Amino acid sequence: MEVQPSNIRAAFWMTGSLAAIILMAVSGREASRELNVFQIMEMRSLIGLAMLYPLIRSSGGFKAMKTSRIWQHVGRNTAHYAGQFAWLMALSMIPLAQLIAIEFTTPAWTAVMAVAFLGERLNIWRTLTIALGVIGVIIIVRPGIDTVEIGQLIVLGAAFTFGISFTMVKSLTRTESVVKIIFWMLVIQSGIGLLPALYVWQWPSLQIMPWVIIIAFTGTFSHFCMAKALLYADATVVIPMDFLRVPLTAVVGWLVYSERIDAYTAIGAALILSGNLLNLKNRARAEPVKPTIA
């Protein structure tokens, strides 16, 4: 069935995606006060798989989840697992606004990977995206002025591995459905993290368990909401909505954790987001953008 374009429906699904990602950030910080990140990741994958089952069933059941591209899924999810692990680690080390701002360098890393491994050309717009992303990170981190926080470097590494993941999933979305990609993400990542999680395992307290469940739900369905939004509107409409994550996360960090945002973080975030927006507008002029999922 052909989907009729609707900016209102796209905005509805993007609201869900934004809320899920911000909730995941808060939940990840709270859960990491008690649990090791390996255990959080494992519980997120296993609980998320159970939550995904209704969508699996409506998509044709487990038989419909069969794939001929298993090694591409493995490669993609190895990179994605590393990025998610680093992202969760950095949550408790730096302010939320800094974390989200630096994470938005992912499109710059993706552009580099696409040029290096997919044979795409590095035009002026992609060059601007990379340059503004690098300058933005330098302004936020300020190497040589103050001591660089390890959390900033960790989330920068997360953005890099997310770039690898996005480059690989760009190919997967040509043949695989959204539900299938999420299914293999949860299955493979639960396998990757099983032994490390068992090594550090401890039963979560009643106070922490709700946060773990929220992580599982938001980590699974934030991707689904984003993909649904892209079905109803072009990326030039949807992705700028995603940029709201930076100010919204800053507000949440201020309200919940009394985190203040300095001018360096604000200026660096503005440069990073400007580079992304310039590249996005150029892509829209050049060719239609197909939905992708991380």
QUIMOPE-V982645 format. One record per backbone hydrogen bond with DSSP energy under -0.5 kcal/mol. CO is the residue of the C=O (numbers start at 1). NH is the residue of the N-H. E is the energy in kcal/mol with one decimal. If there is no record, write none. Layout:
BEGIN
co: {CO;CO}
nh: {NH;NH}
e: {E;E}
END
This chain:
BEGIN
co: {6;7;8;9;10;11;12;13;14;15;16;17;18;19;20;21;22;23;24;25;26;27;28;30;31;31;36;37;38;39;40;41;42;43;44;45;46;47;48;49;50;52;52;53;54;55;56;57;61;62;63;69;70;71;72;73;74;75;76;77;78;79;80;81;82;83;84;85;86;87;88;89;90;90;95;96;97;98;99;100;102;103;105;105;106;107;108;109;110;111;112;113;113;114;114;121;123;124;125;126;127;128;129;130;131;132;133;134;135;136;137;138;142;142;146;149;149;150;151;152;153;154;155;156;157;158;159;160;161;162;163;164;165;166;167;168;168;169;171;172;172;177;178;179;180;181;182;183;184;185;186;187;188;189;190;191;193;194;195;196;198;205;206;208;208;209;210;211;212;213;214;215;216;217;218;220;221;222;223;224;225;226;227;228;228;229;229;232;234;234;235;237;238;238;239;239;241;242;243;243;244;245;246;247;248;249;250;251;252;252;253;253;254;260;262;263;264;265;266;267;268;269;270;271;272;273;274;275;276;277;278;279;280;281;282;283;288}
nh: {10;11;12;13;14;15;16;17;18;19;20;21;22;23;24;25;26;27;28;29;30;31;32;33;34;35;40;41;42;43;44;45;46;47;48;49;50;51;52;53;53;55;56;57;58;59;61;60;64;65;66;73;74;75;76;77;78;79;80;81;82;83;84;85;86;87;88;89;90;91;92;92;93;94;99;100;101;102;103;104;105;106;108;109;110;111;112;113;114;115;116;117;118;118;120;123;127;128;129;130;131;132;133;134;135;136;137;138;139;140;141;142;145;146;144;152;153;154;155;156;157;158;159;160;161;162;163;164;165;166;167;168;169;170;171;171;172;173;174;175;176;181;182;183;184;185;186;187;188;189;190;191;192;193;194;194;197;198;199;200;201;209;210;211;212;213;214;215;216;217;218;219;220;221;222;224;225;226;227;228;229;230;231;231;232;232;233;6;237;238;239;241;241;242;242;243;244;245;246;247;248;249;250;251;252;253;254;255;256;257;257;259;258;262;266;267;268;269;270;271;272;273;274;275;276;277;278;279;280;281;282;283;284;285;286;287;290}
e: {-2.2;-2.5;-2.0;-2.4;-2.4;-2.1;-1.6;-2.1;-2.9;-2.5;-2.2;-2.3;-2.3;-2.4;-2.3;-1.8;-2.0;-2.9;-2.7;-1.9;-2.2;-2.9;-2.0;-1.0;-1.6;-2.7;-2.1;-2.7;-2.0;-2.6;-2.3;-2.0;-2.4;-2.6;-2.0;-2.0;-1.5;-2.1;-1.9;-0.7;-0.7;-1.0;-2.0;-3.0;-2.1;-1.0;-2.4;-1.4;-0.9;-1.1;-1.3;-1.8;-2.5;-2.4;-2.5;-2.5;-1.9;-1.7;-2.3;-2.4;-1.8;-2.1;-2.8;-2.7;-2.3;-2.5;-2.5;-2.1;-2.4;-1.0;-0.5;-0.9;-1.7;-1.7;-2.1;-2.4;-2.3;-2.6;-2.0;-1.3;-1.8;-1.9;-0.8;-1.9;-2.9;-2.1;-1.8;-2.5;-2.7;-1.9;-2.3;-3.1;-0.6;-1.4;-1.9;-1.2;-2.3;-2.1;-2.2;-2.4;-2.8;-3.0;-2.0;-2.5;-2.6;-2.6;-2.2;-2.3;-2.3;-2.1;-3.2;-2.9;-1.6;-1.4;-0.6;-0.8;-1.3;-2.3;-2.2;-1.6;-2.0;-1.9;-2.3;-1.8;-2.2;-2.5;-1.8;-1.6;-2.4;-3.0;-2.0;-1.9;-2.5;-1.6;-0.6;-0.7;-1.4;-2.4;-1.3;-1.7;-2.4;-2.2;-2.3;-2.7;-2.5;-1.8;-2.3;-2.4;-2.5;-2.1;-1.7;-1.5;-2.4;-1.9;-0.6;-0.6;-2.2;-2.4;-2.0;-1.4;-0.6;-2.1;-0.7;-0.9;-1.6;-2.2;-2.1;-2.2;-2.3;-2.3;-3.1;-2.8;-1.2;-2.6;-1.8;-0.7;-2.4;-2.0;-2.3;-2.3;-2.3;-1.9;-0.8;-0.7;-0.9;-0.8;-1.1;-2.6;-1.6;-2.2;-2.4;-0.6;-0.9;-1.2;-0.5;-1.2;-1.5;-2.1;-1.5;-0.5;-2.5;-2.6;-2.0;-2.2;-2.3;-2.9;-2.0;-2.8;-3.1;-0.6;-1.4;-2.0;-0.9;-0.6;-1.8;-2.8;-2.7;-2.5;-2.0;-2.1;-2.3;-2.6;-2.1;-2.2;-1.8;-2.4;-2.4;-2.0;-2.2;-2.3;-1.8;-2.1;-2.0;-1.5;-2.0;-2.7;-0.6}
END
